[in-house]
């Protein structure tokens, strides 16, 4: 990382002709040492504290319950009941609010 790597070919040929590629700018590291571990399973078996799934009733997932019914549609309320008779308020000066356009008779 951060190093400039450039591939150069020695003696100008292909790799299949047993030629070697030289990579400049990359440092080779020593191989990693093996890691040795000791098994821990014997100590846990003797203590009896292995991880296990709890089996008592409180830890169990409850059984599926039935879903509640869908909500019912509300009845439409009768907002206005005029019995076919409607009255409108007409003020006496309503005509003064509007501008009259007089049509000119074309002769």
LOVEX-416073 format. One record per residue: residue number from 1; x, y, z of N, C-alpha, C in turn. Coordinates in steps of 0.02 Angstrom, whole numbers, plus 32768, in hexadecimal, padded with zeros to 4 digits. Example, Ala and Ser with C-alpha at 12.3 -4.5 7.8 and 13.67 -1.06 7.14 Angstrom:
BEGIN
+-----+------+------+------+------+------+------+------+------+------+
: num :  npx :  npy :  npz : capx : capy : capz :  cpx :  cpy :  cpz :
+-----+------+------+------+------+------+------+------+------+------+
:   1 : 8294 : 7EE4 : 8186 : 8267 : 7F1F : 8186 : 8294 : 7F5B : 8186 :
:   2 : 8282 : 7F90 : 8162 : 82AC : 7FCB : 8165 : 8285 : 8002 : 818A :
+-----+------+------+------+------+------+------+------+------+------+
***
This chain:
BEGIN
+-----+------+------+------+------+------+------+------+------+------+
: num :  npx :  npy :  npz : capx : capy : capz :  cpx :  cpy :  cpz :
+-----+------+------+------+------+------+------+------+------+------+
:   1 : 802A : 7FC5 : 8000 : 8000 : 8000 : 8000 : 802C : 803E : 8000 :
:   2 : 801F : 8069 : 7FD3 : 8046 : 80A5 : 7FD1 : 8088 : 809C : 7FAD :
:   3 : 809D : 805F : 7FA0 : 80DB : 8052 : 7F7C : 80CC : 804C : 7F32 :
:   4 : 80FA : 8061 : 7F0A : 80F2 : 805D : 7EC2 : 8108 : 8017 : 7EAB :
:   5 : 80DA : 7FF3 : 7E8E : 80EA : 7FAF : 7E76 : 80ED : 7FB0 : 7E2A :
:   6 : 8121 : 7F96 : 7E0F : 8129 : 7F96 : 7DC7 : 8142 : 7F51 : 7DB3 :
:   7 : 8122 : 7F33 : 7D82 : 8136 : 7EF1 : 7D6B : 8167 : 7EF8 : 7D31 :
:   8 : 819F : 7ED9 : 7D38 : 81D1 : 7ED8 : 7D03 : 81DD : 7E90 : 7CEF :
:   9 : 81E8 : 7E84 : 7CB0 : 81F3 : 7E40 : 7C99 : 823E : 7E38 : 7C89 :
:  10 : 825A : 7E03 : 7CA4 : 82A0 : 7DF6 : 7C99 : 82A9 : 7DD0 : 7C57 :
:  11 : 82D9 : 7DE4 : 7C2F : 82EB : 7DC5 : 7BEF : 82B2 : 7DC7 : 7BBC :
:  12 : 8280 : 7DF1 : 7BC3 : 824B : 7DFC : 7B91 : 822B : 7DBE : 7B76 :
:  13 : 8203 : 7D9B : 7B97 : 81DF : 7D61 : 7B80 : 819F : 7D58 : 7BA7 :
:  14 : 817C : 7D23 : 7B9B : 813F : 7D16 : 7BBF : 814D : 7CEC : 7BFD :
:  15 : 811D : 7CEC : 7C2C : 8126 : 7CC7 : 7C6A : 8124 : 7C7C : 7C5C :
:  16 : 8101 : 7C68 : 7C28 : 80FC : 7C21 : 7C17 : 813F : 7C05 : 7BFF :
:  17 : 816F : 7C2F : 7BED : 81B1 : 7C19 : 7BD6 : 81E2 : 7C15 : 7C10 :
:  18 : 81C8 : 7C0D : 7C4E : 81F1 : 7C08 : 7C8A : 8218 : 7C48 : 7C99 :
:  19 : 81FD : 7C80 : 7C86 : 821C : 7CC0 : 7C97 : 81FF : 7CD8 : 7CD9 :
:  20 : 8222 : 7D00 : 7CFD : 820D : 7D19 : 7D3E : 81F7 : 7D62 : 7D38 :
:  21 : 81C4 : 7D73 : 7D5F : 81AE : 7DB8 : 7D64 : 81CD : 7DD7 : 7DA2 :
:  22 : 81E5 : 7E14 : 7D9A : 8203 : 7E36 : 7DD2 : 81D4 : 7E6F : 7DE6 :
:  23 : 81C1 : 7E70 : 7E25 : 8195 : 7EA5 : 7E3E : 81BF : 7ED3 : 7E69 :
:  24 : 81C6 : 7F11 : 7E53 : 81F0 : 7F3F : 7E79 : 81C5 : 7F68 : 7EA8 :
:  25 : 81E1 : 7F78 : 7EE2 : 81BF : 7FA3 : 7F12 : 8195 : 7F7E : 7F45 :
:  26 : 8191 : 7F3C : 7F41 : 8169 : 7F15 : 7F71 : 8198 : 7EEE : 7F9D :
:  27 : 8191 : 7EF7 : 7FDD : 81BB : 7ED2 : 800C : 819A : 7E8F : 801C :
:  28 : 81C1 : 7E5B : 801C : 81A7 : 7E19 : 802E : 81AC : 7E10 : 8079 :
:  29 : 8178 : 7DF3 : 8095 : 8177 : 7DE8 : 80DD : 8187 : 7D9F : 80EC :
:  30 : 819E : 7D93 : 8128 : 81AC : 7D4F : 813D : 816A : 7D2A : 8146 :
:  31 : 8169 : 7CE8 : 813A : 812A : 7CC2 : 8143 : 8113 : 7CC5 : 818C :
:  32 : 80D3 : 7CC1 : 8196 : 80B6 : 7CC4 : 81D9 : 80C5 : 7C84 : 81FF :
:  33 : 80CE : 7C8C : 8240 : 80DB : 7C52 : 826A : 8098 : 7C31 : 827B :
:  34 : 8096 : 7BEF : 8281 : 8057 : 7BCD : 8292 : 8043 : 7BDC : 82DA :
:  35 : 8002 : 7BDF : 82E6 : 7FE8 : 7BEC : 8329 : 7FCE : 7BAA : 8344 :
:  36 : 7FE7 : 7B97 : 837F : 7FD1 : 7B59 : 839E : 7FA2 : 7B68 : 83D7 :
:  37 : 7F6A : 7B47 : 83D9 : 7F39 : 7B50 : 840F : 7F2A : 7B0D : 842F :
:  38 : 7F16 : 7B10 : 846E : 7F04 : 7AD2 : 8491 : 7EB8 : 7ACE : 8494 :
:  39 : 7E9C : 7A93 : 848E : 7E53 : 7A8C : 8492 : 7E39 : 7A9C : 84D8 :
:  40 : 7E01 : 7ABE : 84DC : 7DE4 : 7AD2 : 851B : 7DA6 : 7AA8 : 852B :
:  41 : 7D91 : 7A7E : 84FF : 7D53 : 7A58 : 8506 : 7D51 : 7A2B : 8543 :
:  42 : 7D88 : 7A0F : 8559 : 7D88 : 79E1 : 8592 : 7D76 : 7A05 : 85D3 :
:  43 : 7D8E : 7A42 : 85DC : 7D80 : 7A66 : 861A : 7D36 : 7A78 : 861F :
:  44 : 7D17 : 7A89 : 85E9 : 7CD0 : 7A9C : 85EA : 7CA4 : 7A5F : 85F7 :
:  45 : 7CB6 : 7A25 : 85DC : 7C8D : 79EA : 85E6 : 7C8B : 79D7 : 862F :
:  46 : 7CC1 : 79E0 : 8652 : 7CC3 : 79CD : 8699 : 7C97 : 79FC : 86C3 :
:  47 : 7C95 : 7A3B : 86B2 : 7C6E : 7A6B : 86DA : 7C23 : 7A66 : 86CB :
:  48 : 7C0F : 7A51 : 8690 : 7BC9 : 7A4A : 867E : 7BA8 : 7A8D : 866F :
:  49 : 7BCD : 7AC0 : 865D : 7BB1 : 7B02 : 864F : 7BB1 : 7B10 : 8604 :
:  50 : 7BA0 : 7ADE : 85DC : 7B9D : 7AE8 : 8594 : 7B61 : 7B14 : 8583 :
:  51 : 7B67 : 7B37 : 854C : 7B2F : 7B60 : 8535 : 7AFA : 7B32 : 8517 :
:  52 : 7ABC : 7B3E : 852A : 7A85 : 7B16 : 850F : 7A47 : 7B42 : 850B :
:  53 : 7A17 : 7B2A : 84E5 : 79D9 : 7B4F : 84DD : 79AE : 7B44 : 851B :
:  54 : 7993 : 7B7A : 8538 : 7968 : 7B71 : 8573 : 7928 : 7B4D : 8560 :
:  55 : 7912 : 7B1F : 858B : 78D8 : 7AF6 : 857C : 789C : 7B04 : 85AA :
:  56 : 78A3 : 7B31 : 85DA : 786B : 7B3E : 8607 : 7835 : 7B66 : 85E3 :
:  57 : 77F8 : 7B64 : 85FD : 77BE : 7B80 : 85DB : 77C2 : 7BCB : 85CF :
:  58 : 77DF : 7BF1 : 85FD : 77E3 : 7C3A : 85F6 : 7810 : 7C4F : 85BD :
:  59 : 7841 : 7C26 : 85AA : 7870 : 7C37 : 8575 : 7856 : 7C25 : 8530 :
:  60 : 781F : 7C00 : 852C : 7806 : 7BEA : 84EB : 77E1 : 7C23 : 84C7 :
:  61 : 77E2 : 7C1F : 8485 : 77BE : 7C4F : 845C : 7774 : 7C3E : 8461 :
:  62 : 7749 : 7C6F : 846E : 7702 : 7C5F : 8475 : 76E4 : 7C46 : 8433 :
:  63 : 76AF : 7C1E : 843A : 768F : 7C04 : 83FE : 766C : 7C3D : 83D9 :
:  64 : 7661 : 7C33 : 8399 : 7643 : 7C68 : 8371 : 75FA : 7C73 : 8386 :
:  65 : 75E8 : 7CB1 : 838C : 75A4 : 7CC3 : 839E : 757E : 7CD5 : 835F :
:  66 : 753C : 7CD1 : 8362 : 7514 : 7CE3 : 8327 : 7512 : 7D30 : 8321 :
:  67 : 7510 : 7D47 : 82E5 : 7510 : 7D8F : 82D8 : 74CB : 7DAB : 82E9 :
:  68 : 74C8 : 7DE8 : 82FF : 7486 : 7E07 : 830C : 7463 : 7E15 : 82CA :
:  69 : 7421 : 7E1A : 82CB : 73FD : 7E27 : 828C : 740D : 7E6D : 8272 :
:  70 : 7401 : 7E76 : 8232 : 740D : 7EB7 : 8212 : 73DD : 7EEA : 822F :
:  71 : 73F1 : 7F29 : 8232 : 73C3 : 7F5C : 824C : 7387 : 7F64 : 821F :
:  72 : 734E : 7F71 : 823E : 7310 : 7F78 : 8218 : 730B : 7FBF : 81FC :
:  73 : 72E9 : 7FC3 : 81C4 : 72E0 : 8003 : 81A3 : 72AA : 802A : 81C9 :
:  74 : 72B6 : 806A : 81D4 : 7286 : 8093 : 81F8 : 7249 : 80A1 : 81CC :
:  75 : 7211 : 80A8 : 81ED : 71D4 : 80B8 : 81C9 : 71D6 : 8102 : 81B6 :
:  76 : 71C1 : 8113 : 817A : 71C1 : 815A : 8167 : 718C : 817F : 818F :
:  77 : 71A0 : 81B6 : 81AB : 7171 : 81DD : 81D3 : 714B : 820D : 81A5 :
:  78 : 710D : 8218 : 81B6 : 70E6 : 8247 : 818E : 70F6 : 828D : 81A8 :
:  79 : 711B : 82B2 : 8182 : 7133 : 82F4 : 8197 : 70FB : 8328 : 8196 :
:  80 : 70D8 : 832B : 8160 : 70A3 : 835D : 8159 : 7064 : 833B : 8140 :
:  81 : 702E : 8349 : 815F : 6FEF : 832C : 814A : 6FBF : 8366 : 813C :
:  82 : 6FB9 : 837A : 80FD : 6F90 : 83B3 : 80EA : 6F4A : 839F : 80D5 :
:  83 : 6F3F : 8360 : 80CA : 6EFF : 8346 : 80B2 : 6EEB : 8367 : 8070 :
:  84 : 6F1B : 8374 : 8047 : 6F0E : 838F : 8004 : 6F02 : 83DA : 8002 :
:  85 : 6EFF : 83FD : 803B : 6EF2 : 8445 : 803B : 6F32 : 8468 : 8050 :
:  86 : 6F4B : 8493 : 8024 : 6F87 : 84BA : 8034 : 6F78 : 8503 : 802D :
:  87 : 6F8E : 8528 : 805D : 6F83 : 8570 : 805B : 6FC7 : 8593 : 8059 :
:  88 : 6FCD : 85C5 : 8030 : 700C : 85EA : 802B : 6FFF : 8632 : 8041 :
:  89 : 7030 : 864E : 8062 : 702B : 8693 : 807A : 703E : 86C1 : 8041 :
:  90 : 7014 : 86EF : 8030 : 7023 : 871F : 7FFC : 701E : 8765 : 8019 :
:  91 : 7056 : 8787 : 8022 : 7054 : 87CB : 803D : 703A : 87FB : 8008 :
:  92 : 701C : 8832 : 801D : 7000 : 8861 : 7FEC : 7035 : 8886 : 7FC4 :
:  93 : 7072 : 888D : 7FDC : 70A5 : 88B3 : 7FB7 : 70D7 : 8884 : 7F94 :
:  94 : 70C4 : 8848 : 7F84 : 70F1 : 8818 : 7F63 : 7103 : 8830 : 7F1D :
:  95 : 70D6 : 8850 : 7EFB : 70E3 : 8866 : 7EB7 : 7118 : 889D : 7EB4 :
:  96 : 7122 : 88C3 : 7EEB : 7153 : 88F9 : 7EEA : 719B : 88DF : 7EED :
:  97 : 71A3 : 88A2 : 7F00 : 71E6 : 8885 : 7F06 : 7203 : 8876 : 7EC1 :
:  98 : 71D8 : 8861 : 7E94 : 71EF : 884C : 7E52 : 71ED : 8886 : 7E21 :
:  99 : 721B : 8887 : 7DF1 : 721E : 88BB : 7DBE : 71F7 : 88A3 : 7D81 :
: 100 : 71CB : 88CF : 7D69 : 71A3 : 88BD : 7D2F : 71C9 : 88CF : 7CEF :
: 101 : 71C7 : 88A3 : 7CC1 : 71E3 : 88B0 : 7C7F : 71A7 : 88B7 : 7C50 :
: 102 : 71A2 : 88F1 : 7C32 : 716A : 88FE : 7C05 : 7180 : 88E9 : 7BBF :
: 103 : 7157 : 88C0 : 7BA1 : 7167 : 88AA : 7B5D : 714D : 88DF : 7B2C :
: 104 : 7177 : 88F0 : 7AFF : 7163 : 8920 : 7ACC : 7142 : 88FA : 7A92 :
: 105 : 710D : 8914 : 7A7F : 70E9 : 88F4 : 7A47 : 710C : 8906 : 7A06 :
: 106 : 711B : 88D5 : 79E0 : 713C : 88E1 : 79A0 : 7105 : 88EA : 796C :
: 107 : 7108 : 8920 : 7948 : 70D4 : 892E : 7917 : 70EB : 8923 : 78D1 :
+-----+------+------+------+------+------+------+------+------+------+
***
